[in-house]
Each structure stands twice: as structure tokens, then as C-alpha cells.
Amino acid sequence: MAGNVFTGATSDAGSGQLSNQVLTAFQRVAFFALRDAVIFDQFAKVKPGNLTSPGNPVNFLFWNDLSVATTALSETVDVDAVGLSDSSVTVTPAEYGNAIVKTIRIRTDDYLIGFDGDVANILAFNLVETIDRLARNAIDGGTNEDWVGQASEAAITASDTMTAAEMRQKHAELVAGSAIPWNGLWYIGIMHPHVSYDLKSETGEGRWVGPHQYVDTQAIYTNEVGTFAGFKVVESNRALLNADGGSGTVDTYTNYFFGKEFLAKAESIAPHMVAGPVTDKLMRFQPIGWHMYVGWDTLREAALRRLLSASSIGAN
């Protein structure tokens, strides 16, 4: 019998003779795409807490400071009264949502273990990405935008990368604008990993310091990777990358630097999952989705700076 095996005799019962018995095997647990947590929305700390009534839009009221009084008073003349003034920032919530419908056939025939849980997972991450994109869109609408080495985004070249000097300048601008640091010490910088790559090679006064070195246990933010030039730096691939946004084919990156109260969030209906009603005559279609009634907008422009740059490892 052993001789037949080595001589390749066709009488041996192998896969060539029993091809119908050998079937393709599938892993019954599916993988998900690589993902990130909420980045921008985690810093939307200003929310309405004492509303007059439900309504849309939501107005955040500001008192304007009085002008400094540096003129000496006259002994015999009363002071002139001055008026108070105020301003407001309007945040307009809107409804957002997404949904899928599971047919009875896919629910019956699908071979995956935990199919319903996978579908819910996909929808939940879609909600997370939507929340962060809407929060970032609001930040991108801010007025304080600058460009590394140039006067516009379209002029940015491959050599206009982020440096310690640029970071120190943004820190000085925030301090000059009386922006409030987070935890009384640090401002926050959100940047694409391609940009932080350039910063990590900087030395001297603006050198990179990892979280294990400064040991701030009060607040380690999602994706926080270290401190640099007075900022806690958060890496995120959700920081805006504009392909070919610079000169020629140079990709541009938006970097965000801010203190507290730079972003407001009005939440009329919190984000939540929804199991929709089965309304078809044979009860074959089961809808599931997510819904929210939320809005974001910049609150204190003086507490926010956006700086556009290139990256040495970007598409240039």
C-alpha cells in the first residue's frame, strides 16, 4: 500500500478523487475595519445647562467688558455712567441619522456568529465618525487660520512643515488672547500623524516629551501622545488632510490648537441607537439605525487657532 502512495496510484482516496468532499472553509467571525475613537468631540465641553425652554437655535450669551478707566477723577465732578453691552453665539442643532434594513433572508442564511451584533457595531462606529466629522467641520469654520511659510493654503510647498517655532508662535497667540489652558497648564494641539512625525525630530527648547515623563494623571485625552512647546498633542487621522491642496501636488494638513471653551455643543436629543418598527405585511424587514439632534459651533475664536502645513512624509 505504501508503494502505491509513492508511485501516485489513482486508487488512493485523495482530494483529487473526492473533490466534492473538500469544501472552502470560512471563519465564522468577521473582522472590522481599523478604527479610531472620538477625537474632536471630546473637547466640546461647553453645553447649554439652563435653557429658558426647548428651542432651536440655542444662543450662548456673552458680556462685553468695560473699557479700562485710566483717567483720574475730579474731586468735584461726578463720573459719567457707561452702558453695558453683550453679544451672543448661536449654535443650531440639526437632526442626523443613518439606518439599514435586515431582510429575513439574510437573518436566516447568514453563517456568521453574532451577525446582529456585528451590524450594531458597524452602525455605532458610523455614529462615532459622524459626530467627530460634524465637530471638526464646526472647528474648520473658525476664522483664525494661518499657513506655515506662506500667505495661503494653495501656496504651501513640500518644505513648509511643522516646526517648534511654529508651535511656540501659536502658543504665544493663545496666551495673548487670554485663552484658558486645560487643567490650568496645557493647551491642546490636534494634528495628523504625518505632521507629528516631523515634530518628533525637533530638539532643544521645544523637544518632544512623552506622557510617561510628565505623568499627568488628571486628564489623558484620547490619542494623546505627548507634550510639545506648551501643548498636549493628540494624533488623529481625522485631522483634515487636503490632497493636492498646496502648490502642485503637495498635500496640506490642518493642525488645531486651542484652549478651553473654544467649541460649543447644543444637544437637543442625544445620539442613540434605534430599533425601527417592522411594518411590512409579512414582517420580513427589520430596520436598525442611529439618530441624534445635535449642533456644534466655535464659541471663543480667541481660544482657537488653525495652522495649515505640509509633511515630509506626505504626498508631495
C-alpha positions in Angstrom: 0.0 0.0 0.0 2.8 2.4 0.9 4.3 1.8 -2.6 1.1 2.8 -4.2 1.2 6.2 -2.4 4.8 6.9 -3.6 4.0 5.9 -7.2 0.9 8.1 -7.3 -1.6 5.3 -8.0 -5.1 6.6 -8.7 -6.7 4.1 -6.4 -5.7 6.1 -3.3 -8.6 8.1 -1.8 -7.3 11.7 -2.0 -8.7 15.1 -2.8 -8.2 14.6 -6.5 -10.8 11.8 -6.5 -13.1 13.2 -3.8 -13.1 16.9 -4.8 -16.8 17.2 -3.7 -15.8 16.3 -0.2 -13.3 19.1 0.2 -15.1 22.4 0.6 -14.0 26.0 1.2 -13.9 26.8 4.9 -14.9 30.3 6.3 -14.1 31.9 9.6 -17.5 32.5 11.2 -16.4 35.7 13.0 -15.9 38.7 10.7 -13.2 41.4 11.2 -14.0 45.1 11.3 -12.1 47.9 9.6 -9.4 49.7 11.6 -11.0 52.4 13.7 -10.4 55.4 15.9 -12.3 56.8 18.9 -14.0 60.2 19.2 -11.3 62.9 19.0 -12.7 66.3 18.3 -16.0 66.0 20.1 -14.2 65.1 23.4 -13.2 68.7 23.7 -16.7 70.2 23.2 -17.2 70.9 26.9 -19.5 73.9 26.7 -23.1 72.8 26.6 -26.3 74.7 27.5 -27.2 74.0 31.1 -30.0 76.4 31.9 -32.2 76.8 28.9 -35.3 79.1 29.0 -37.2 76.5 27.0 -36.7 73.8 24.3 -35.9 75.5 21.1 -33.7 75.9 18.0 -31.2 77.6 17.7 -29.5 77.8 21.1 -27.9 81.2 22.0 -24.9 81.5 24.3 -24.7 85.0 25.8 -21.5 86.9 26.5 -21.0 90.0 28.5 -18.6 92.5 26.9 -16.0 94.0 29.3 -15.9 97.7 30.1 -13.1 99.9 28.8 -10.4 100.4 31.3 -10.8 103.7 33.3 -7.3 105.3 33.4 -8.4 108.9 33.8 -8.1 110.3 37.2 -11.4 111.5 38.9 -12.1 115.2 39.5 -12.6 116.0 43.2 -15.8 118.0 42.5 -17.2 116.3 39.3 -19.3 113.1 39.3 -18.3 110.3 36.9 -20.3 109.7 33.7 -22.2 106.4 33.7 -21.3 103.9 30.9 -23.5 101.4 29.3 -23.3 97.6 29.5 -23.2 95.6 26.2 -23.4 92.0 25.3 -23.1 89.6 22.4 -24.1 86.0 21.6 -23.0 82.9 19.7 -25.7 80.9 18.1 -25.5 77.1 17.8 -28.1 75.5 15.6 -28.8 71.8 16.2 -29.9 69.6 13.3 -31.1 66.0 13.0 -28.7 63.4 11.8 -29.2 59.7 11.3 -28.5 56.5 9.4 -30.2 53.1 9.2 -30.1 49.7 7.5 -32.8 47.1 7.0 -32.0 43.4 7.6 -34.1 41.1 5.5 -35.4 37.8 6.8 -33.4 36.0 4.2 -30.0 37.4 5.4 -31.0 36.8 9.0 -31.8 33.2 8.2 -29.0 32.3 5.8 -26.0 34.2 7.2 -23.4 31.9 8.6 -21.7 34.5 10.9 -21.8 34.0 14.6 -23.2 37.2 16.1 -24.4 38.8 12.9 -26.8 41.1 14.6 -24.1 42.3 17.0 -21.8 43.0 14.0 -24.4 45.1 12.3 -24.9 47.1 15.5 -21.2 47.6 15.8 -20.9 49.0 12.3 -23.8 51.4 12.9 -22.3 52.5 16.2 -18.9 53.3 14.6 -20.7 55.2 11.8 -22.3 57.3 14.5 -18.9 58.0 16.1 -17.4 59.0 12.8 -20.3 61.3 12.0 -20.1 63.0 15.4 -16.4 63.7 15.0 -16.8 64.9 11.4 -19.5 67.4 12.4 -17.5 68.6 15.3 -14.4 69.1 13.1 -16.5 70.8 10.4 -17.5 73.4 13.0 -13.9 73.9 14.1 -12.8 74.3 10.4 -15.3 77.1 10.1 -13.3 79.2 12.6 -11.7 82.5 11.4 -8.2 82.3 12.8 -6.4 80.3 10.1 -2.7 80.6 9.2 -0.2 78.8 6.9 3.3 77.7 7.5 5.7 79.9 5.5 3.0 81.1 3.1 0.1 83.5 2.7 -2.4 80.9 1.6 -3.0 77.2 1.5 -2.6 77.0 -2.3 1.0 78.3 -1.9 2.2 75.7 0.6 5.2 73.8 -0.6 6.7 70.4 0.5 9.2 72.2 2.7 6.6 74.1 4.7 6.4 71.5 7.5 5.6 72.0 11.2 8.4 73.2 13.4 8.9 74.0 17.1 9.0 77.7 16.2 5.5 77.5 14.6 4.2 75.7 17.7 5.7 78.3 20.0 4.1 81.1 18.0 0.6 79.5 18.3 1.1 79.1 22.0 2.0 82.8 22.3 -1.1 83.8 20.3 -3.3 81.8 22.6 -1.7 83.3 25.7 -2.0 86.8 24.2 -5.7 86.2 23.6 -6.2 85.1 27.2 -7.2 81.6 26.2 -7.8 79.4 29.2 -5.4 76.4 29.4 -6.8 72.9 30.0 -6.2 71.8 33.6 -4.6 75.2 34.2 -1.4 74.3 32.4 -1.6 73.0 28.8 -3.2 74.0 25.6 -4.3 71.2 23.2 -3.0 70.5 19.7 -4.6 68.0 17.3 -2.6 67.0 14.3 -2.3 64.3 11.7 0.4 61.6 12.4 2.3 62.8 9.3 2.7 66.2 10.9 3.7 64.9 14.4 6.3 62.8 12.7 8.1 66.0 11.7 7.8 67.4 15.2 9.3 64.4 16.9 12.6 65.1 15.3 12.8 68.5 16.9 15.3 69.1 19.7 16.1 71.8 22.2 13.5 74.0 23.9 10.6 72.6 22.0 11.6 68.9 22.4 9.0 66.1 22.5 8.0 64.8 25.9 6.1 61.5 26.2 3.2 61.0 28.7 5.3 58.8 30.9 7.7 61.7 31.5 5.2 64.4 32.6 2.8 61.9 34.3 -0.4 64.0 34.2 -2.9 61.5 35.6 -5.7 64.1 35.8 -6.5 64.0 32.1 -5.0 61.8 29.5 -7.1 62.5 26.3 -7.9 60.0 23.7 -4.9 59.5 21.3 -2.7 61.9 23.4 0.9 61.1 22.6 3.0 63.7 24.4 3.6 67.4 25.1 5.4 69.8 22.9 6.1 73.6 23.2 3.3 74.0 25.7 0.7 71.8 24.0 -0.7 68.4 24.8 -0.5 66.8 21.4 -3.3 64.5 20.2 -2.6 62.5 17.0 -5.6 61.7 14.7 -6.0 60.7 11.2 -9.3 62.7 11.3 -7.3 65.9 11.2 -8.2 67.4 7.8 -5.9 66.3 5.0 -6.5 68.1 1.8 -5.0 66.1 -1.1 -3.1 68.3 -3.5 -4.3 71.4 -1.5 -0.9 73.1 -1.7 1.4 74.1 -4.5 1.4 71.5 -7.3 0.6 68.1 -5.8 1.6 68.9 -2.2 -0.9 67.6 0.4 -1.9 70.1 3.1 -2.7 69.3 6.7 -4.9 71.3 9.1 -3.5 71.5 12.7 -5.7 72.6 15.5 -4.5 74.5 18.6 -6.9 75.6 21.3 -7.7 76.4 24.9 -10.9 75.8 26.9 -14.4 76.9 25.7 -13.4 77.1 22.0 -16.2 74.8 21.0 -19.9 74.7 22.0 -22.3 71.8 21.6 -26.1 72.0 21.7 -27.7 68.6 22.2 -31.5 68.5 21.9 -31.6 64.7 21.5 -28.5 62.8 22.5 -27.1 60.2 20.0 -28.7 56.9 20.4 -29.5 53.6 18.6 -32.9 53.0 17.2 -34.6 49.6 16.5 -37.2 50.6 13.9 -40.7 49.1 13.7 -41.4 46.1 11.5 -44.3 47.4 9.3 -44.3 45.2 6.3 -47.2 42.7 5.9 -45.0 39.6 6.3 -42.7 41.0 8.9 -39.6 40.3 6.8 -37.8 43.6 7.2 -36.1 44.7 10.4 -34.7 48.3 10.4 -32.0 49.4 12.8 -30.1 52.7 12.9 -29.0 55.7 14.9 -30.3 59.2 15.4 -29.3 62.5 17.1 -30.4 66.1 17.2 -27.2 68.0 17.8 -25.2 71.0 16.7 -21.6 72.3 17.2 -20.1 75.8 16.6 -17.0 77.7 17.6 -17.6 79.6 20.8 -14.5 81.7 21.6 -12.5 82.4 18.4 -9.6 83.8 20.6 -9.2 80.3 22.0 -8.8 78.6 18.6 -6.0 78.6 16.0 -5.8 76.5 12.9 -2.4 76.2 11.1 -2.0 74.5 7.8 1.2 72.8 6.9 2.8 70.2 4.7 4.5 67.0 5.9 7.9 65.5 4.9 6.2 62.1 4.6 3.0 63.4 2.9 2.2 63.0 -0.8 4.3 65.8 -2.2 
